[in-house]
């Protein structure tokens, strides 16, 4: 997509083997790389709690990147459209900030991390922004509002413009 393209229109590239993602005014699909697992996520309140970027060392390791972009959505607004039985979990009890259990939910076929759940903030799923099929939503309705662990941000990443900043966990 060209840099000057209309970001208010849906843009769903061929980014999974199923190629059946969609977005509506109030929800959109999130699909793993192979297409086996697909969720519907809310795009507005009350189901959508926040969209944030995290620079913590846990997020850096679990994403194999220098930060993670995440969506916090209330459980009752997240729908498993297919592949829930294909999710495998890995739980860590030594999370960076809370020392509470954080469970990671992966597609067992392709390894995509679909979401995390935390004992510290129960009742929500922390989904990965990169799994959302409509890429333009990251420019509009799912643009990050918060950036946390800015103290751990790498020097070459200057942060997310216009977001609320937090030295540690914002939740």
Z-matrix of the N, CA and C atoms (Angstrom, degrees):
N
C 1 1.458
C 2 1.522 1 108.10
N 3 1.296 2 116.10 1 136.03
C 4 1.456 3 122.19 2 -179.46
C 5 1.523 4 110.65 3 -68.35
N 6 1.320 5 115.88 4 149.61
C 7 1.466 6 121.79 5 -178.77
C 8 1.525 7 111.83 6 -60.27
N 9 1.317 8 117.84 7 -30.59
C 10 1.463 9 120.79 8 -177.83
C 11 1.534 10 112.61 9 -95.62
N 12 1.323 11 118.22 10 11.31
C 13 1.468 12 121.94 11 180.00
C 14 1.530 13 110.67 12 -68.07
N 15 1.307 14 116.08 13 157.12
C 16 1.462 15 122.76 14 -179.53
C 17 1.534 16 109.66 15 -70.95
N 18 1.320 17 116.34 16 107.01
C 19 1.466 18 122.29 17 -177.49
C 20 1.526 19 112.18 18 -76.31
N 21 1.330 20 118.09 19 -9.40
C 22 1.465 21 120.13 20 179.50
C 23 1.525 22 111.82 21 -81.48
N 24 1.321 23 116.77 22 -11.94
C 25 1.463 24 121.16 23 178.39
C 26 1.526 25 109.43 24 -95.44
N 27 1.306 26 115.32 25 151.01
C 28 1.454 27 121.20 26 179.46
C 29 1.534 28 110.63 27 -61.44
N 30 1.321 29 116.13 28 139.29
C 31 1.469 30 122.68 29 174.66
C 32 1.515 31 107.78 30 -136.09
N 33 1.316 32 115.76 31 101.70
C 34 1.462 33 121.25 32 -178.48
C 35 1.528 34 107.37 33 -117.49
N 36 1.323 35 116.90 34 93.75
C 37 1.465 36 119.66 35 -179.95
C 38 1.530 37 110.17 36 -72.39
N 39 1.294 38 116.64 37 167.49
C 40 1.461 39 120.59 38 175.26
C 41 1.515 40 107.79 39 -74.26
N 42 1.337 41 115.20 40 87.22
C 43 1.463 42 119.81 41 -171.85
C 44 1.516 43 113.69 42 -119.39
N 45 1.327 44 118.40 43 7.56
C 46 1.458 45 121.34 44 170.25
C 47 1.521 46 106.76 45 -146.24
N 48 1.292 47 116.92 46 164.13
C 49 1.456 48 119.78 47 -177.24
C 50 1.528 49 112.33 48 -68.53
N 51 1.330 50 117.91 49 -23.70
C 52 1.466 51 120.63 50 -179.98
C 53 1.526 52 112.92 51 -80.77
N 54 1.308 53 118.30 52 -35.20
C 55 1.465 54 124.97 53 177.48
C 56 1.531 55 112.63 54 53.90
N 57 1.341 56 115.89 55 43.61
C 58 1.450 57 119.48 56 -179.55
C 59 1.528 58 112.73 57 -127.56
N 60 1.321 59 117.28 58 27.97
C 61 1.457 60 120.93 59 178.55
C 62 1.522 61 111.54 60 -71.02
N 63 1.311 62 116.51 61 158.76
C 64 1.460 63 122.55 62 -179.87
C 65 1.518 64 110.14 63 -153.55
N 66 1.324 65 115.32 64 163.87
C 67 1.457 66 120.57 65 172.06
C 68 1.514 67 108.61 66 -143.40
N 69 1.330 68 114.63 67 145.85
C 70 1.463 69 123.88 68 177.11
C 71 1.521 70 106.76 69 -126.77
N 72 1.309 71 117.29 70 -176.00
C 73 1.463 72 120.29 71 -179.87
C 74 1.520 73 113.09 72 -62.47
N 75 1.336 74 117.30 73 -35.82
C 76 1.465 75 119.97 74 -171.29
C 77 1.523 76 114.86 75 -111.85
N 78 1.327 77 118.73 76 -10.76
C 79 1.466 78 120.37 77 177.54
C 80 1.520 79 110.74 78 -156.51
N 81 1.342 80 114.08 79 162.87
C 82 1.458 81 121.02 80 -179.35
C 83 1.516 82 109.15 81 -148.64
N 84 1.317 83 115.18 82 160.24
C 85 1.457 84 119.49 83 178.24
C 86 1.522 85 111.57 84 -84.96
N 87 1.328 86 113.11 85 153.38
C 88 1.461 87 123.38 86 171.50
C 89 1.520 88 105.12 87 -131.86
N 90 1.315 89 116.63 88 126.27
C 91 1.461 90 121.05 89 -172.54
C 92 1.524 91 109.46 90 -129.98
N 93 1.330 92 115.82 91 144.11
C 94 1.462 93 120.09 92 175.54
C 95 1.531 94 109.34 93 -70.76
N 96 1.300 95 116.90 94 171.01
C 97 1.457 96 121.72 95 -175.30
C 98 1.530 97 112.17 96 -61.33
N 99 1.338 98 117.89 97 -40.66
C 100 1.462 99 119.97 98 -178.42
C 101 1.520 100 112.67 99 -84.20
N 102 1.328 101 118.48 100 -13.59
C 103 1.455 102 122.16 101 177.57
C 104 1.515 103 115.00 102 90.96
N 105 1.318 104 117.89 103 0.14
C 106 1.463 105 121.00 104 -178.35
C 107 1.521 106 112.20 105 -69.03
N 108 1.337 107 117.25 106 -38.01
C 109 1.463 108 122.22 107 -178.34
C 110 1.520 109 108.92 108 -107.99
N 111 1.339 110 115.49 109 131.70
C 112 1.461 111 119.40 110 176.64
C 113 1.529 112 109.11 111 -141.45
N 114 1.324 113 114.83 112 135.22
C 115 1.459 114 123.25 113 178.18
C 116 1.520 115 108.85 114 -118.19
N 117 1.327 116 115.89 115 160.58
C 118 1.465 117 121.94 116 165.76
C 119 1.521 118 105.73 117 -113.48
N 120 1.326 119 116.57 118 125.89
C 121 1.460 120 123.09 119 -177.60
C 122 1.527 121 110.46 120 -113.98
N 123 1.342 122 116.69 121 145.80
C 124 1.468 123 119.36 122 177.66
C 125 1.530 124 110.97 123 -73.35
N 126 1.332 125 115.00 124 150.01
C 127 1.462 126 121.03 125 179.56
C 128 1.517 127 112.94 126 -110.99
N 129 1.321 128 117.23 127 1.00
C 130 1.461 129 119.92 128 -179.83
C 131 1.521 130 109.73 129 -152.39
N 132 1.324 131 114.24 130 168.12
C 133 1.453 132 122.20 131 178.24
C 134 1.532 133 108.20 132 -68.30
N 135 1.312 134 119.70 133 147.30
C 136 1.454 135 127.56 134 12.32
C 137 1.530 136 114.84 135 -88.57
N 138 1.338 137 118.48 136 -9.99
C 139 1.462 138 120.29 137 -177.43
C 140 1.510 139 114.19 138 -73.09
N 141 1.324 140 116.23 139 -37.74
C 142 1.463 141 121.11 140 178.37
C 143 1.522 142 108.31 141 -85.00
N 144 1.322 143 116.49 142 119.34
C 145 1.467 144 121.97 143 -178.18
C 146 1.528 145 110.48 144 -91.55
N 147 1.325 146 117.45 145 -48.78
C 148 1.463 147 120.99 146 -178.64
C 149 1.520 148 109.10 147 -166.24
N 150 1.308 149 115.59 148 161.47
C 151 1.461 150 124.28 149 169.37
C 152 1.517 151 104.72 150 -125.50
N 153 1.328 152 116.49 151 127.34
C 154 1.459 153 118.53 152 -174.53
C 155 1.516 154 112.62 153 -145.30
N 156 1.305 155 114.56 154 159.21
C 157 1.458 156 123.20 155 173.09
C 158 1.517 157 106.79 156 -108.16
N 159 1.324 158 115.58 157 134.54
C 160 1.461 159 120.85 158 179.96
C 161 1.522 160 109.80 159 -122.00
N 162 1.323 161 114.77 160 130.92
C 163 1.465 162 122.27 161 179.68
C 164 1.524 163 112.46 162 -104.21
N 165 1.342 164 118.71 163 8.91
C 166 1.469 165 120.48 164 -175.30
C 167 1.524 166 111.31 165 -66.49
N 168 1.303 167 115.59 166 161.09
C 169 1.460 168 120.48 167 -177.45
C 170 1.522 169 112.25 168 -66.89
N 171 1.337 170 118.34 169 -31.28
C 172 1.468 171 120.59 170 175.72
C 173 1.528 172 110.38 171 -62.25
N 174 1.322 173 116.86 172 -49.43
C 175 1.470 174 120.61 173 -179.60
C 176 1.518 175 111.20 174 -63.84
N 177 1.314 176 116.89 175 -37.25
C 178 1.460 177 119.60 176 178.53
C 179 1.524 178 110.40 177 -61.78
N 180 1.314 179 117.64 178 -43.59
C 181 1.463 180 120.79 179 -179.14
C 182 1.521 181 112.68 180 -70.85
N 183 1.356 182 116.88 181 -46.96
C 184 1.466 183 120.14 182 -174.11
C 185 1.523 184 112.16 183 -68.34
N 186 1.347 185 118.08 184 -24.67
C 187 1.464 186 121.18 185 178.76
C 188 1.529 187 112.62 186 -98.77
N 189 1.326 188 117.32 187 -9.56
C 190 1.467 189 121.84 188 -175.13
C 191 1.525 190 110.37 189 57.30
N 192 1.336 191 115.45 190 36.52
C 193 1.454 192 122.77 191 179.53
C 194 1.524 193 107.64 192 -141.13
N 195 1.310 194 118.36 193 -177.02
C 196 1.462 195 120.67 194 -176.74
C 197 1.518 196 113.36 195 -92.44
N 198 1.327 197 117.84 196 -6.10
C 199 1.463 198 123.00 197 174.58
C 200 1.522 199 107.58 198 -164.31
N 201 1.315 200 116.21 199 168.14
C 202 1.463 201 121.55 200 177.35
C 203 1.515 202 109.16 201 -124.46
N 204 1.318 203 116.46 202 145.44
C 205 1.459 204 121.24 203 172.80
C 206 1.530 205 106.79 204 -110.52
N 207 1.332 206 115.41 205 128.35
C 208 1.456 207 121.39 206 -167.27
C 209 1.514 208 112.90 207 -134.24
N 210 1.327 209 114.45 208 156.25
C 211 1.462 210 123.15 209 176.48
C 212 1.521 211 106.69 210 -123.20
N 213 1.329 212 117.55 211 126.31
C 214 1.457 213 120.26 212 173.48
C 215 1.522 214 107.10 213 -99.60
N 216 1.338 215 115.45 214 120.60
C 217 1.459 216 121.63 215 -179.29
C 218 1.523 217 109.31 216 -130.69
N 219 1.323 218 115.69 217 140.59
C 220 1.462 219 120.73 218 177.60
C 221 1.526 220 109.40 219 -66.51
N 222 1.341 221 114.52 220 137.48
C 223 1.466 222 120.84 221 -177.02
C 224 1.520 223 113.99 222 -49.63
N 225 1.333 224 116.86 223 -43.30
C 226 1.464 225 119.62 224 -174.52
C 227 1.533 226 113.19 225 -69.40
N 228 1.335 227 117.74 226 -8.59
C 229 1.464 228 121.85 227 178.54
C 230 1.526 229 112.58 228 -105.50
N 231 1.322 230 117.07 229 -2.76
C 232 1.464 231 121.79 230 178.23
C 233 1.524 232 108.05 231 -98.85
N 234 1.327 233 115.78 232 125.36
C 235 1.464 234 120.07 233 179.26
C 236 1.521 235 109.94 234 -114.22
N 237 1.322 236 116.14 235 133.82
C 238 1.459 237 121.15 236 171.97
C 239 1.527 238 106.80 237 -85.54
N 240 1.310 239 117.27 238 113.46
C 241 1.460 240 121.28 239 -179.44
C 242 1.518 241 111.41 240 -84.57
N 243 1.320 242 116.47 241 -35.35
C 244 1.472 243 120.71 242 175.14
C 245 1.523 244 109.09 243 -163.13
N 246 1.311 245 115.16 244 158.21
C 247 1.454 246 122.19 245 170.85
C 248 1.519 247 116.80 246 80.22
N 249 1.327 248 119.28 247 9.89
C 250 1.468 249 119.63 248 -179.59
C 251 1.525 250 111.09 249 -56.29
N 252 1.328 251 116.56 250 -36.53
C 253 1.464 252 120.80 251 179.51
C 254 1.534 253 112.09 252 -69.78
N 255 1.319 254 117.25 253 -13.22
C 256 1.465 255 121.83 254 179.73
C 257 1.533 256 112.39 255 -90.86
N 258 1.330 257 116.76 256 -2.45
C 259 1.463 258 120.33 257 179.08
C 260 1.529 259 110.40 258 -80.85
N 261 1.293 260 115.79 259 136.07
C 262 1.466 261 123.75 260 173.36
C 263 1.520 262 107.60 261 -115.25
N 264 1.315 263 116.05 262 154.34
C 265 1.460 264 118.95 263 -177.67
C 266 1.520 265 111.84 264 -119.97
N 267 1.303 266 113.66 265 153.27
C 268 1.458 267 123.26 266 170.12
C 269 1.525 268 105.42 267 -136.36
N 270 1.328 269 116.12 268 123.43
C 271 1.458 270 120.24 269 -178.39
C 272 1.511 271 109.75 270 -111.59
N 273 1.327 272 115.06 271 132.74
C 274 1.456 273 120.97 272 176.25
C 275 1.523 274 107.79 273 -115.29
N 276 1.312 275 116.02 274 139.70
C 277 1.470 276 119.70 275 -177.95
C 278 1.519 277 112.34 276 -109.48
N 279 1.294 278 116.78 277 3.83
C 280 1.470 279 120.10 278 -178.56
C 281 1.520 280 110.34 279 -117.87
N 282 1.318 281 116.47 280 49.06
C 283 1.457 282 119.79 281 -178.85
C 284 1.524 283 110.45 282 -64.05
N 285 1.289 284 115.16 283 152.56
C 286 1.461 285 122.83 284 -170.84
C 287 1.524 286 113.98 285 -55.07
N 288 1.301 287 118.07 286 -43.45
C 289 1.458 288 119.46 287 -171.98
C 290 1.517 289 114.03 288 -103.20
N 291 1.303 290 117.16 289 -46.77
C 292 1.458 291 119.44 290 -168.05
C 293 1.518 292 114.52 291 -95.61
N 294 1.306 293 117.32 292 -21.36
C 295 1.469 294 122.42 293 -173.37
C 296 1.530 295 110.58 294 61.14
N 297 1.324 296 116.55 295 21.65
C 298 1.466 297 123.83 296 175.62
C 299 1.525 298 108.71 297 -102.31
N 300 1.333 299 115.82 298 159.90
C 301 1.460 300 119.94 299 178.97
C 302 1.523 301 111.75 300 -63.68
N 303 1.326 302 114.51 301 136.73
C 304 1.466 303 122.71 302 172.66
C 305 1.525 304 104.88 303 -126.37
N 306 1.334 305 116.04 304 122.55
C 307 1.459 306 120.87 305 -178.89
C 308 1.520 307 108.74 306 -106.44
N 309 1.323 308 114.85 307 131.11
C 310 1.457 309 123.39 308 -178.78
C 311 1.523 310 108.17 309 -104.05
N 312 1.324 311 117.39 310 130.57
C 313 1.462 312 124.11 311 -176.90
C 314 1.526 313 108.75 312 -110.91
N 315 1.341 314 116.24 313 110.84
C 316 1.457 315 124.36 314 -174.95
C 317 1.520 316 111.66 315 -113.23
N 318 1.321 317 117.65 316 148.07
C 319 1.462 318 121.44 317 167.48
C 320 1.523 319 106.58 318 -70.62
N 321 1.324 320 116.85 319 124.24
C 322 1.464 321 118.47 320 -178.14
C 323 1.530 322 112.61 321 -74.29
N 324 1.319 323 118.39 322 -12.85
C 325 1.462 324 121.18 323 178.70
C 326 1.524 325 111.52 324 -82.76
N 327 1.333 326 117.21 325 -53.22
C 328 1.465 327 120.04 326 -174.75
C 329 1.530 328 114.16 327 -108.49
N 330 1.329 329 117.67 328 -12.13
C 331 1.459 330 120.93 329 177.24
C 332 1.518 331 115.75 330 88.32
N 333 1.330 332 118.70 331 2.41
C 334 1.459 333 120.80 332 -179.41
C 335 1.520 334 110.64 333 -63.06
N 336 1.333 335 116.57 334 129.02
C 337 1.463 336 121.88 335 173.23
C 338 1.517 337 107.20 336 -78.27
N 339 1.338 338 116.62 337 112.10
C 340 1.470 339 121.19 338 -177.27
C 341 1.518 340 111.58 339 -85.35
N 342 1.337 341 116.68 340 -44.39
C 343 1.458 342 120.29 341 179.40
C 344 1.517 343 110.17 342 -164.11
N 345 1.332 344 113.66 343 169.87
C 346 1.461 345 122.01 344 176.19
C 347 1.526 346 107.61 345 -125.84
N 348 1.314 347 116.90 346 153.32
C 349 1.461 348 122.68 347 172.24
C 350 1.522 349 107.20 348 -127.02
N 351 1.330 350 116.12 349 146.73
C 352 1.460 351 120.66 350 -173.45
C 353 1.518 352 111.80 351 -131.26
N 354 1.321 353 116.20 352 138.72
C 355 1.466 354 120.72 353 172.48
C 356 1.524 355 110.72 354 -64.15
N 357 1.318 356 116.76 355 -29.61
C 358 1.466 357 120.42 356 -177.98
C 359 1.526 358 112.28 357 -69.04
N 360 1.306 359 117.38 358 -37.80
C 361 1.466 360 120.96 359 178.80
C 362 1.542 361 108.93 360 -125.77
N 363 1.331 362 116.27 361 77.11
C 364 1.466 363 120.30 362 -177.50
C 365 1.532 364 111.57 363 -69.06
N 366 1.331 365 115.23 364 159.19
C 367 1.452 366 120.85 365 175.95
C 368 1.512 367 114.99 366 85.68
N 369 1.340 368 116.59 367 7.01
C 370 1.463 369 120.30 368 178.54
C 371 1.522 370 110.28 369 -135.44
N 372 1.307 371 114.05 370 159.31
C 373 1.458 372 121.79 371 170.42
C 374 1.523 373 106.88 372 -113.27
N 375 1.315 374 115.83 373 140.27
C 376 1.455 375 121.82 374 177.31
C 377 1.525 376 105.70 375 -106.55
N 378 1.331 377 114.76 376 92.02
C 379 1.462 378 121.54 377 -175.19
C 380 1.529 379 110.30 378 -85.14
N 381 1.309 380 115.60 379 159.72
C 382 1.458 381 122.03 380 179.40
C 383 1.524 382 110.63 381 -90.55
N 384 1.310 383 116.24 382 123.56
C 385 1.457 384 122.17 383 -179.16
C 386 1.531 385 111.04 384 -57.05
N 387 1.309 386 117.24 385 -35.04
C 388 1.461 387 121.09 386 -178.95
C 389 1.514 388 114.84 387 -67.40
N 390 1.325 389 118.30 388 -12.01
C 391 1.469 390 120.70 389 177.38
C 392 1.525 391 112.48 390 -87.14
N 393 1.341 392 117.70 391 -12.79
C 394 1.464 393 121.17 392 -179.22
C 395 1.530 394 108.37 393 -67.51
N 396 1.318 395 116.07 394 129.43
C 397 1.466 396 121.25 395 -173.40
C 398 1.525 397 113.99 396 -71.51
N 399 1.308 398 118.02 397 -35.45
C 400 1.466 399 121.33 398 178.64
C 401 1.526 400 108.10 399 -85.80
N 402 1.317 401 115.64 400 100.32
C 403 1.459 402 121.45 401 -174.65
C 404 1.518 403 113.15 402 -61.34
N 405 1.324 404 118.93 403 -30.52
C 406 1.459 405 120.71 404 -178.22
C 407 1.516 406 113.18 405 -70.70
N 408 1.321 407 118.51 406 -16.56
C 409 1.463 408 119.64 407 176.99
C 410 1.529 409 111.50 408 -62.61
N 411 1.333 410 117.48 409 -27.47
C 412 1.470 411 120.57 410 176.67
C 413 1.526 412 111.36 411 -69.12
N 414 1.327 413 116.76 412 -15.62
C 415 1.466 414 122.43 413 177.27
C 416 1.526 415 111.78 414 -95.56
N 417 1.339 416 116.73 415 -15.76
C 418 1.462 417 120.76 416 -173.43
C 419 1.536 418 110.41 417 -124.79
N 420 1.305 419 117.43 418 -100.96
C 421 1.471 420 122.04 419 -173.77
C 422 1.525 421 113.92 420 -64.15
N 423 1.318 422 117.72 421 -27.29
C 424 1.470 423 120.75 422 -178.87
C 425 1.524 424 112.23 423 -110.84
N 426 1.296 425 117.19 424 26.29
C 427 1.466 426 121.38 425 174.31
C 428 1.534 427 107.20 426 -68.73
N 429 1.329 428 119.15 427 132.26
C 430 1.471 429 120.31 428 -178.72
C 431 1.527 430 113.23 429 -55.72
N 432 1.325 431 114.69 430 139.29
C 433 1.470 432 123.15 431 178.91
C 434 1.532 433 111.21 432 -105.39
N 435 1.331 434 116.01 433 -22.41
C 436 1.462 435 122.17 434 -174.82
C 437 1.524 436 109.10 435 -133.18
N 438 1.319 437 115.74 436 145.37
C 439 1.467 438 121.20 437 169.28
C 440 1.513 439 106.64 438 -127.58
N 441 1.334 440 115.77 439 124.05
C 442 1.462 441 119.05 440 -177.91
C 443 1.525 442 111.33 441 -117.41
N 444 1.325 443 113.99 442 164.21
C 445 1.465 444 123.26 443 -175.03
C 446 1.524 445 110.94 444 57.37
N 447 1.324 446 115.76 445 42.95
C 448 1.461 447 118.34 446 179.36
C 449 1.525 448 111.30 447 -63.79
N 450 1.331 449 116.71 448 -21.74
C 451 1.466 450 120.16 449 176.95
C 452 1.532 451 111.67 450 -65.03
N 453 1.331 452 117.43 451 -21.84
C 454 1.469 453 121.99 452 -179.81
C 455 1.521 454 112.96 453 -102.04
N 456 1.326 455 117.57 454 4.53
C 457 1.457 456 122.04 455 -178.50
C 458 1.530 457 110.13 456 -64.68
N 459 1.324 458 117.46 457 138.05
C 460 1.465 459 121.04 458 175.48
C 461 1.517 460 109.35 459 -68.64
N 462 1.313 461 116.70 460 150.62
C 463 1.462 462 121.05 461 -173.17
C 464 1.520 463 113.43 462 -65.11
N 465 1.321 464 118.21 463 -28.07
C 466 1.461 465 120.07 464 -176.94
C 467 1.527 466 113.48 465 -83.68
N 468 1.330 467 117.57 466 -5.93
C 469 1.468 468 121.41 467 174.28
C 470 1.519 469 107.31 468 -105.88
N 471 1.318 470 116.79 469 117.26
C 472 1.459 471 120.26 470 -174.63
C 473 1.521 472 113.59 471 -87.62
N 474 1.314 473 117.12 472 1.52
C 475 1.455 474 120.91 473 175.51
C 476 1.507 475 113.38 474 100.20
N 477 1.300 476 114.77 475 179.63
C 478 1.463 477 122.52 476 -178.27
C 479 1.517 478 109.65 477 -97.14
N 480 1.295 479 115.77 478 116.90
C 481 1.457 480 122.55 479 -178.41
C 482 1.528 481 111.06 480 -60.87
N 483 1.312 482 115.91 481 133.23
C 484 1.453 483 121.95 482 174.48
C 485 1.515 484 116.09 483 79.40
N 486 1.328 485 118.23 484 9.69
C 487 1.461 486 120.12 485 -179.60
C 488 1.524 487 111.34 486 -96.39
N 489 1.327 488 115.18 487 157.05
C 490 1.462 489 121.51 488 170.71
C 491 1.526 490 106.19 489 -71.48
N 492 1.325 491 118.19 490 134.94
C 493 1.464 492 123.21 491 -177.29
C 494 1.531 493 110.64 492 -104.60
N 495 1.335 494 115.68 493 141.28
C 496 1.455 495 121.26 494 177.36
C 497 1.533 496 108.66 495 -137.02
N 498 1.323 497 116.11 496 133.09
C 499 1.474 498 121.14 497 179.63
C 500 1.529 499 111.82 498 -65.46
N 501 1.327 500 116.65 499 -31.96
C 502 1.464 501 121.15 500 -178.67
C 503 1.534 502 107.41 501 -133.81
N 504 1.326 503 116.82 502 -149.35
C 505 1.445 504 120.95 503 -177.25
C 506 1.527 505 110.80 504 -67.95
N 507 1.308 506 116.10 505 131.05
C 508 1.470 507 121.05 506 -178.53
C 509 1.522 508 111.82 507 -85.73
N 510 1.336 509 118.23 508 -8.07
C 511 1.469 510 120.50 509 -175.56
C 512 1.500 511 111.60 510 -122.65
